[in-house]
């Protein structure tokens, strides 16, 4: 699926959707999108806008406390823990870029800065993870059938 150039309003809507899925908060989403738009020029390509969005997300992640860091870390290698959290976040962003924005694998690869095979693997495992999570939620919400 090839990505078409989006209208500016469509691009803004996509960024807000991504932002909300990534942060879970309207306030954080507004800050993320505003800072992204302040960091780009009018002639910036769509892929560069999404790359900037990702960079701004990681820049603001500490102030948002988005990484859900435990208060006391028992890991000897804090860098490894941060790297693993970033990988999970990139996996989530990969799925969102594909599903919300309709981006192809090559464009996502450029945005995330990972090889194409990694993006394909993350899309597959990320979608499975989302489905499994939804199945758990659905099973918890369904009324118990009495025989």
Secondary structure, 3 states (H helix, E strand, C coil): CCCCCCCHHHHHHHHHHHHHHHHCCHHHHHHHHHHHHHCCCCCCCHHHHHHHHHHHHHHHHHHHCCCCCCCCCCCCCHHHHHHHHHHHHHHHHHHHHHHCCCCCHHHHHHHHCCCHHHHHHHHHHHHHHHHHHHHHHHHHHCCCCCC
